[in-house]
Structure formats: structure tokens, C-alpha cells
């Protein structure tokens, strides 16, 4: 059961969706909130409008696919901490992407689109991902941006893609490997 969203603007407060199914943003709508939380037993959260302004994000379910024109911070929203999904967590932002809550996902995709200083800093404690894709791109996505990427994981992961014209630092308490010679690692 998918739920389509109309425009949500809770005076820059926090909103949490709790449902057994998917939450999908309708066309021509926006979500503007200081925090968005999502809890589902097996559903997916999809908020991909270029008009979205999502501050803190917390999601539990099958997957999360979020775009924000402002910075995204994986955090606690209305008592729910971090992001814990069985599939992918895709975080796309015109601002920075950071965390003060853990990220657990099979595949983490974090991508920024901004030629200014908008780093990806996901080096917090208790992250657990299996596959990693991190990119800092120019505003139009045509070139790499000179922003920094930081990531840390508790038990190891495979790098599918790491691309930035800035610096990159990966850390783990386990093995870090590259999936193939063509997996696209470009730093600096």
C-alpha cells in the first residue's frame, strides 16, 4: 500500500510517518521540515522533489530515497535514531550530508550537487553498510566538486564508487575492498 504525499510544511517542525507500506511523494509537491522520520516494517520512503528542504532524517524500513535542496543530517527525529534499512539508503543533497545517528543499509549512496563547500561527513559511530557509493558533484552534475568525503563503518564494506575533486578518507574496523578495477575511485 503506497501513500502519496501532498505538500507538507509543518512550520519547519518535525514530522514522522509510521506505516506498514511505502510513502511516495507526489509530483509537484514539497516536503519542508526540520526533521523527517519514517518507520515501516517493509516499506520504502521516497521523497525526491527538487523543492524538498529536509533537515534531520531518520528512516527504518526496506529503503530510503531522499533529495533535499538543503543539508541532510542523519539524526534522531521524534525519538527514532538514525537510519536502518534492509536495502539501499540514497541521500542526495544540494547541501552537505552529515550524521549524528548511525546508518545501517545494504548499500549507502550519498551524493552532493554543489560547487561550494558541501562535504559528505559520515564518519560517525556505529555505521554498518555492505556497499558504498559517495560522490561530490558540481551544481549541474557535469564535473566533480572539490569537496571532502569522510566515511567510517564498524565491520567492513565494498566501495562501488568514490568520486570527488577534494579529499577522501575511509575508515573501518573490518576489511575495505574495491568491487572491481572499474568501480570508479577518483579523489583529488
C-alpha positions as semicolon CSV with decimal commas, in nm:
position;residue;x (nm);y (nm);z (nm)
1;X;0,000;0,000;0,000
2;X;0,169;0,321;-0,112
3;X;0,076;0,655;0,033
4;X;0,114;0,958;-0,193
5;X;0,214;1,281;-0,025
6;X;0,083;1,625;-0,091
7;X;0,286;1,925;0,018
8;X;0,396;1,906;0,380
9;X;0,523;2,217;0,555
10;X;0,487;2,183;0,933
11;X;0,625;2,531;1,006
12;X;0,976;2,384;0,992
13;X;0,891;2,139;1,268
14;X;0,936;1,764;1,263
15;X;0,712;1,502;1,104
16;X;0,718;1,123;1,134
17;X;0,542;0,873;0,906
18;X;0,461;0,533;1,052
19;X;0,304;0,280;0,815
20;X;0,340;-0,079;0,701
21;X;0,374;0,037;0,340
22;X;0,552;0,285;0,120
23;X;0,544;0,663;0,144
24;X;0,590;0,820;-0,201
25;X;0,598;1,190;-0,276
26;X;0,350;1,311;-0,539
27;X;0,457;1,522;-0,836
28;X;0,472;1,899;-0,788
29;X;0,484;1,872;-0,409
30;X;0,745;1,956;-0,149
31;X;0,841;1,850;0,200
32;X;0,983;2,129;0,413
33;X;1,065;2,026;0,768
34;X;1,342;2,050;1,026
35;X;1,317;1,673;1,060
36;X;1,155;1,381;0,876
37;X;1,115;1,038;1,032
38;X;0,985;0,722;0,868
39;X;0,910;0,386;1,029
40;X;0,784;0,085;0,836
41;X;0,802;-0,290;0,870
42;X;0,879;-0,340;0,500
43;X;0,804;-0,019;0,310
44;X;1,013;0,241;0,132
45;X;1,036;0,617;0,181
46;X;1,066;0,813;-0,146
47;X;1,093;1,193;-0,122
48;X;1,269;1,310;-0,438
49;X;1,132;1,654;-0,532
50;X;1,399;1,916;-0,603
51;X;1,191;2,152;-0,386
52;X;1,234;1,949;-0,066
53;X;1,402;2,106;0,237
54;X;1,472;1,822;0,478
55;X;1,696;1,881;0,777
56;X;1,731;1,580;1,004
57;X;1,641;1,237;0,868
58;X;1,561;0,908;1,038
59;X;1,427;0,605;0,848
60;X;1,350;0,242;0,930
61;X;1,218;0,010;0,658
62;X;1,315;-0,152;0,329
63;X;1,478;0,153;0,167
64;X;1,502;0,531;0,173
65;X;1,544;0,761;-0,129
66;X;1,560;1,129;-0,033
67;X;1,656;1,452;-0,211
68;X;1,692;1,780;-0,025
69;X;1,784;2,124;-0,155
70;X;1,928;2,192;0,193
71;X;2,176;1,991;0,406
72;X;2,072;1,644;0,525
73;X;2,173;1,519;0,870
74;X;2,104;1,155;0,964
75;X;1,989;1,203;1,321
76;X;1,714;1,139;1,575
77;X;1,364;1,250;1,474
78;X;1,088;1,232;1,732
79;X;1,265;0,963;1,932
80;X;1,376;0,749;1,636
81;X;1,755;0,739;1,589
82;X;1,944;0,717;1,260
83;X;1,867;0,513;0,952
84;X;1,823;0,135;0,947
85;X;1,708;-0,012;0,615
86;X;1,743;-0,360;0,466
87;X;1,801;-0,229;0,112
88;X;1,955;0,097;-0,004
89;X;1,978;0,438;0,161
90;X;2,008;0,707;-0,108
91;X;2,077;1,057;0,025
92;X;2,105;1,329;-0,241
93;X;2,151;1,694;-0,144
94;X;2,237;2,038;-0,275
95;X;2,390;2,091;0,070
96;X;2,619;1,887;0,289
97;X;2,537;1,537;0,415
98;X;2,629;1,456;0,775
99;X;2,525;1,243;1,067
100;X;2,488;1,225;1,440
101;X;2,294;0,897;1,423
102;X;2,401;0,559;1,283
103;X;2,345;0,446;0,923
104;X;2,269;0,079;0,860
105;X;2,198;-0,022;0,498
106;X;2,295;-0,281;0,244
107;X;2,401;-0,003;0,002
108;X;2,464;0,358;0,108
109;X;2,455;0,615;-0,172
110;X;2,537;0,975;-0,073
111;X;2,573;1,239;-0,341
112;X;2,600;1,619;-0,327
113;X;2,535;1,862;-0,614
114;X;2,701;2,192;-0,528
115;X;3,017;2,371;-0,640
116;X;3,051;2,537;-0,297
117;X;3,171;2,380;0,028
118;X;2,927;2,093;0,091
119;X;3,115;1,796;0,231
120;X;2,992;1,443;0,293
121;X;3,085;1,361;0,652
122;X;2,951;1,021;0,752
123;X;3,230;0,917;0,988
124;X;3,013;0,875;1,297
125;X;2,997;0,572;1,521
126;X;2,801;0,251;1,457
127;X;2,763;0,270;1,079
128;X;2,711;-0,069;0,914
129;X;2,688;-0,082;0,534
130;X;2,787;-0,350;0,286
131;X;2,831;-0,138;-0,028
132;X;2,929;0,226;-0,059
133;X;2,879;0,495;-0,326
134;X;2,989;0,850;-0,237
135;X;3,018;1,144;-0,480
136;X;3,056;1,523;-0,465
137;X;2,949;1,678;-0,795
138;X;2,921;2,031;-0,930
139;X;2,583;2,204;-0,915
140;X;2,485;2,076;-1,261
141;X;2,648;1,734;-1,205
142;X;2,882;1,770;-1,504
143;X;3,210;1,770;-1,309
144;X;3,345;1,664;-0,972
145;X;3,331;1,922;-0,693
146;X;3,630;1,995;-0,468
147;X;3,452;1,884;-0,151
148;X;3,565;1,637;0,113
149;X;3,430;1,290;0,179
150;X;3,460;1,111;0,515
151;X;3,312;0,770;0,596
152;X;3,359;0,512;0,872
153;X;3,199;0,170;0,920
154;X;3,209;-0,082;1,203
155;X;3,279;-0,406;1,015
156;X;3,396;-0,350;0,656
157;X;3,238;-0,277;0,318
158;X;3,292;-0,274;-0,059
159;X;3,347;0,054;-0,242
160;X;3,136;0,071;-0,557
161;X;3,214;0,435;-0,634
162;X;3,406;0,715;-0,462
163;X;3,441;1,036;-0,662
164;X;3,544;1,387;-0,557
165;X;3,787;1,659;-0,665
166;X;3,853;1,714;-0,293
167;X;3,987;1,472;-0,036
168;X;3,853;1,136;0,074
169;X;3,905;0,939;0,394
170;X;3,755;0,596;0,453
171;X;3,781;0,400;0,776
172;X;3,661;0,069;0,912
173;X;3,714;-0,185;1,187
174;X;3,698;-0,452;0,911
175;X;3,812;-0,505;0,553
176;X;3,753;-0,238;0,289
177;X;3,769;-0,354;-0,071
178;X;3,703;-0,225;-0,420
179;X;3,449;-0,428;-0,615
180;X;3,638;-0,404;-0,944
181;X;3,906;-0,202;-1,118
182;X;3,627;-0,014;-1,297
183;X;3,434;0,080;-0,984
184;X;3,524;0,446;-1,018
185;X;3,752;0,571;-0,745
186;X;3,861;0,929;-0,819
187;X;3,996;1,155;-0,543
188;X;4,171;1,491;-0,572
